[in-house]
Every structure is written in C-alpha cells, then in structure tokens.
Amino acid sequence: MTTPAAPSNDLQLLPSVLADDHRRRGAALVAYHGAEVPSRFSDPGAEYRAVRTAAGLFDFSFRAKFTLNGEHRVRFLHRIISNDVKSLSAGQGIYATLLSSQGRILADLRIYADIDQLWIDTDVDLAAKAMNTLRRYIIGDRVEVQFQEVYAVALQGPASRDALRRVIGRDPEGLGGEMDHQVVEHQGSLLRVVRLSYTGEEGYEVWLEGQALRRFWNAALESGTGGDLMPCGTEALETLRIEAGIPRYGPDFGEDTLPLEAGLLNALSFNKGCYIGQEIVERARSRGHVNWKLMGLLFSADATVPGPGQALEVEGKPVGEITSACFSPALGRPLALAYIRREVSEPGTQVCLQNGDRTEVTSLPFLRPK
C-alpha cells in the first residue's frame, strides 16, 4: 500500500469511506472530531439500548492512525509522551498524552506495539498536530513518522464479542486486557482487532483499509441475529461515554488542561523518568491536588439538560463550568461532566447553575455496567 499524505492542519472534514453506504441506509451524517460520520441510523434511544443490552456497530472513521518506524522508535516515543512505552510487548497498548513543556495536553494518544513498529491512534482533528509535534523532536534519532490510510469500526456492548466472532469466524483469543490487539484474516484481508471500550461495556475496534472496511461493515450487519447488532451513531455514543465518565479531547480537555485536572491517571506513568511536561505533572502530583477537577454532576429528573460552557456557582461565586451533558436513560435524569474548584469538588456537594437549577457533585463514572 502506498503511504498517503497525512491530514493537513487546515483539514475541515474527512469523509468516511462508508459515507455513501450510510446515506443509502438513511443515516444522518455530521462532523465529529474531524470526520463525517453518522449521528444516527434510527432512533438514538434504540441505538443506546442496543449497546447496553446487546451490541452496537459504530463507524470510527473519526480516528486516525500513523506509525513510528525505525530502530529508535521505542526510546524516542518513551521520552516524549506521558506513559511507559518501553514496558509494552507486541500485542499490547497504552493510553498516553502528548504534552507541551507547560504540561498542557496537546493530544491524547493510544499507542500499540507491533513487532517492528508502533501504531498511534488519535482523533482525525489531532493527527496532523500530533505527527508534526513528534517530528520536531526527532534529532539524531532513526525514527520515521508515517500516516496510514487505515480506518476503524467498533463493536460495543455485552454481546460484542459474540458479534465479532460471527463475522471473523473465530474467537478473538488473547485479548484479555484493554488495548490488547492482534492481526487476523477476514475475506482475504488482514485486519487488526483491538479490545477497547468507549462506553463502559465490553468493546472492540477493527482496523482495515478502505474496501475491506466496507466488506466488514456489511458482513457484520448481515450476521446480526434477532436484532442483537444494530448500527449506531454519535448521538448514542455521546450518551454512552458520558454515562461511563469518559472524557474526550475537545469538549472535556485540551491545550489549557493538565492531565491530573482531567483525571487521566491511566495516561500517566510516575516511574518512567523524564518526558516533555513531566516536571509540571510531578509538581502537581507532589502537591497532592490540582485546583480544578473533572467531576460528574447529577440533576433532578425534571431538570433541563444543560449546555456546555454553562457556569456553576456556590453562593453567587463561580466554582466551575460544564463541559459535556446528556439525558441518561439508565438513571432517568440529566448528567454532566464539569470542571469544579477543588474546594467544592467533594461528592455530595450542591452547586447551582446561573439559572438557579441545583445539581449534586458526584464521582465518575456515573454508571458501571455489569
């Protein structure tokens, strides 16, 4: 395969390989993290329930992939990002952040170790920034950063493993932990299966090239039995990930955020030594707290779902801001993710919106699926 050019910094929208297929199915397409993907195929409530009770199939064309090749790839990336790359064996993965020298989050990344290269997965609208930032740090290292025209679909839900087994004709063995991955063959093409949840439920990503992606998508839908696999869009995905307390780059954290403020402990290693921004992260950790914390908010059942950016107050003083919100079908009330001043971030604390609506601070996640 010829290595294509990476998305440029001024990229506005990357169409999904499956866009025409989605339109024929009547899906509504929207811009989501730099790509055009379905917001819904049918009723978002039904799509939500499919994931919570069986399995949902998502077009993850909003995720971009690139690789690091060369003999110094591991030691190079290890000294740049916030997690421990050297500990990875082939078939394993980690979550990490790419930080500025001030410790702020430039991008969040998933790193997957292969036998002879490292795969990096991030949002389409972060890919060019991440690649260009890494390239600036290559000084005397034998490392090459290459964009890869590889796309993904995701299966999420308690029946997702069974659904995946039906499509690829085998059980995805050896994927015992989150971000474990393996390459298998399907209809003459090689695909990479990654165990990864975006919803709190068991989940898998499947990576393929363009035409193979279309074949897999159609085979997955045709394999569904008794309605146990439903195509789903981003409206359901947003509700599912907010219930699961999973923050996303853009709405919930960004270039003004420290990893500890966003609660991204799974993206940090405190034992690996130096990396870009490490001094700031360590200073915040040794101090024992950060001034802002990403927390959950529980509203009454009759409250209106708040919009992002709404301010929070205690006795008329500003104490926070909402980042993401939804109505939770599981809990029957609106929920929100919000940054809260540490002084009022204790679960159970009452805070108010500017319109007077009261809400209760809670820890994350809101929901722990079985």
FENSUL-V260046 format. One record per run of one state. SS is the DSSP state (alpha for helix, beta for strand, coil for the rest). FROM is the first residue (numbers start at 0). TO is the last residue. Records with the same first field share a line. If there is no record, write none. Layout:
SS = FROM-TO  FROM-TO
This chain:
coil = 0-12  15-17  24-26  32-33  40-42  53-54  59-61  69-71  78-91  99-102  113-116  136-142  148-149  156-158  168-179  186-187  195-201  208-208  223-228  232-232  243-247  249-251  253-256  258-263  267-276  287-290  298-309  314-315  328-331  344-348  353-356  362-369
beta = 13-14  27-31  34-39  55-58  62-68  92-98  103-112  117-122  143-147  150-155  180-185  188-194  202-207  229-231  248-248  252-252  257-257  291-297  310-313  316-327  332-340  349-352  357-361
alpha = 18-23  43-52  72-77  123-135  159-167  209-222  233-242  264-266  277-286  341-343
